[in-house]
Amino acid sequence: MLRARVKKRLKSFDLEFSLEIGAGEFVMLTGPSGSGKTTLLRILAGLERGEGVVEVDGQIWQDRSRFLPPQRRGVSFVFQDYALFPNMSVLQNLLYVQKDRSLAMELLEMVDLVEYQDRYPHTLSGGQKQRVALARAMMKRPRLMLLDEPLSALDPKSRSYLQGKIQELHEAFGVATLMVSHDIAEIYRLGERIFRMERGSLTPLGKNRLVQSQIYKAEVVDLVDGGILVGFMGGIYQIATQKSYRIGQIVDVRIEELALGV
């Protein structure tokens, strides 16, 4: 169980959040760019400091008198730029974390990369590199997994495939996970609970099954063949419809109606 209540002064606003993540829970975080999402993750990882308390399973990571450094927190942090060692093979990248070859091969099998174990990062596609990054993150057997838009640079097919792999890894290892995403389909597919951050303020949107059934307001930003594009939760999404709308019109939407537009 992670419990965090933290404040931090940023350039144009104050970041202030209270967050709890249960053991083995998968939580999604969305919101506009520059709203403080990455800073929140960095504070939890110990890469930045704020004022407040961060506690995991009864162990204080941060309070007024203590600050546990990143390497002692047992956190895995996956970014969209992979951060692989270019001079190491796929297998060597995993074994760098710990020398458990059995676990490394198990993870490579889970992400369908056993046959690529001797390849180097520059020979891999973006999706393959991200699979290596995810497998390497699990080599630590982390207490907390932080994912900062890890799939945003991938094409839709690779993105959908990797979403499935993230689900499989989460189910197999049961690690408490916080993932940032702007893709509403991804948020709906992976998250058990969903939060939105805007100008440093964290708002719970509820549990996945509740969010799905709710009706939200969104603005029409463009008209396309067979539907409309709407702005919603920091992204642009397409809704199939034969009705007539105008740009700027506010419409009712449900999450299950939305497809990634651009």
N, C-alpha and C positions, 0 to 999 in steps of 0.2 A: 504494500500500500504506500503510495506517494502522497504526501500532503505538503502543499507549498502555499505560502502567503507572502508575497514579495512586492516591493515598490522599487522603481528606478526612474530617475529623471532622464528623459531623452531630449533631443534637440527641440522639438516642437510640442511635446506633450509628456505627461507622466504615464509610465507603464505601471499598472497596479492590477494584480490578479490574485485570486484564490482558487486553487485547483486541487482536486483529489482524483487519483487514478488507482483503481483497485488492482489487486494481484491478477495478472493475466488479462487485464482489460485492454481493449483497443479503442482509443479515443482519437477523433479527428478534430483538427483545428483549421478553420478557414477565416477569410477576411481579406480586405484590400491589401495591396502591396504597401509596405511601409507602415503597417499598423502595429508592429511590435511582435509578430509571431516568432521570427527567428531569434530575436533577443530573448524571448521567453524560453525557447529551447536552450540557448546558450547559458542562461542562468541556471537551468536545471542541470546542465552538463558540467557546470563549474568553470566555463570559459569566460563568463562575465559575472560581476558581483552586483547584487542589489541589496536593499534593506529588507530584512524579514527572515523567515524561517523556511528551510527546505528539509523535509524529513522523509526517510524511506525505511519501512519496516522497523520503526522504532529507533533508527540510527539518525542522528542529527548530521546533515550535510552542511548546513549553514544556519547560524543564528548570530547574535550580537558578538559572541566571543569565539565562535568556531567557524572555520571555512575549510571543508574537505577538498583537496585538490582534485582535478578531473581524473587523474590516473587511479585514484582510490575510490571512485564512486561506482565503478562497475556499470558505466553507461556506454552504450554503443550509439554513435551518431552517424547517420548516412545522409549524404548530400546528393545534389543532382549532378555534381561533377566527378563522382566516383572515388577520387583520391586514392587510386591504386599506385603501387610502386612500379614504375615503368621497367625497371631493371630486374624484376622478379616475375617468374611464371605465375600462372593462376594458382597452382598449388602452393608455391612459395609465399604468395600473398596471404594465404590462409594460415600457413604454418608460422608465419612471422608473429601472429597473435599469440599462439601457443603451440607447442610441438605435439599435438594430438592428431596423428595422421588418420586414425580411425574416424574421429569426428569430422575432420576435413573431407574425407572421402564420402562420408554420409551426407554432408552438406552439399558437396558437388553433385551427388546423385539427386538430391532433392531439387536442385536448380538446373538439372539436365546439362551439367558441364563436365562430367567425368572425362569425356573424350578430349576436352580442351585443357586438361590439367597442366600440360607442358607448354601451352601457348603463352605468349606475352601480350600485355594489354593493347599494344598498338596494332595487333592483328585481330582484335575483337570488335564486334559491332557495339553500338551504344547500349543496346539491351543486354548483351552478354557481359559487358563491363559492369552494368548495374547489378546483374545477378551475382557476379563475383563479390561486389561490394556488400551485398546483402548477406551472402554466405560468410564472408569475413567478419561481419558484424556479429554474427551468431557464434563464431569461434570463441568469443569472450564469455559465452553464456551469461549475458548481461542481466542486471537487475532491472534496467530500464532501457528501452529502445526509443531513440528519437530519430524521426525521418523528416527531413526538410525538403519537401517537394521532390522526392527522389526520381519520379517518373515524368516530370514536366517536359523534359527535352526529347522524349521518345515519341515515335509515331503511334497512332491509335492501336494498331494490332499488337505491337510490343508492349504498350502500356497495359492493355487488358491482360496479356499473358503474365506480366510481372505482378499485376494485382493479385492474380491467382497464386503466384509463388509466395508473395508476402503473406497471404492468408494461410498457406500450407506451413510456412515457417512459424508463424504465430501459433497456430494450433499445435504444432509439434513441440515447441519449446515453452509456450505459455508465458511469454515475457510481457510485462506491462509496456504498452506502446502508445506513443503520442506522435501523430503524423500530420504534417501540414500539407494541405492541398487546396487548389482552386477548382478542381474538377468535381462537379456535383455528383456525377455518376460514380466516381471513385470514392467520394465521401460516403455515399449511400451504400456502396458495395462493402466497404471495409469497416466502417465505424460502428461501434456499439453505442457510443455517445458522441455528440457533436457540439463543438463550441465555436463561436464567432468572435474574432477580435477586431476592434475598430478603435483607432487612436488610443491604444494602450488599455482599453477596457474589455474584459472578457465576459461574454454572455453565453450561458448554456442554451442550446437550441433543443435539448431534450434527448431522449433515447431514439435510436434509429427508427424503430417501428412507429413511434409517435410522430417523428419528423416527417416520415413518408406520407402520413395521412393528412397532414396539415395543409392548409391553403395559404400561400404567400402572395405578396404583391411584387410585381416586377415591371420594369419599363421596357417597352418595345423600342429597340435601337436600330432595327433594319427590317426590311421586308424581303423575303426570298421565295423562290418557287416552292410552292407547297407548304409554306409556313412563315414563321416570324423568328427573328432573333431578339432575345431579351437579355437585359443585364440583371444578374442575380448573384449575390454572394461573391462579388469581385470577379466574376467570369461572364462570358457571353455564351448563351445556350440557345439551341433551336427547338422550337415547338412546332410539330406538324399540325396544320389547321387549314381549313378551307374558308374560314371566316375572314372578313375584311377588317384590317386594323390600320392605324396610322402611327408613324414614328412619334415617340413621346407619350403614347397612350399607356396608362397603367392597367395591367391585366392580372387576373388570378392565375396562379400556377401551382402545380403539385410536383414534387421532386421526381416522381416516376415518369412525368411527361417530358423531362428535360434531356436533351442530347447535347454533347459538347459542340459548340458552333464554330469558334475560332480559337 
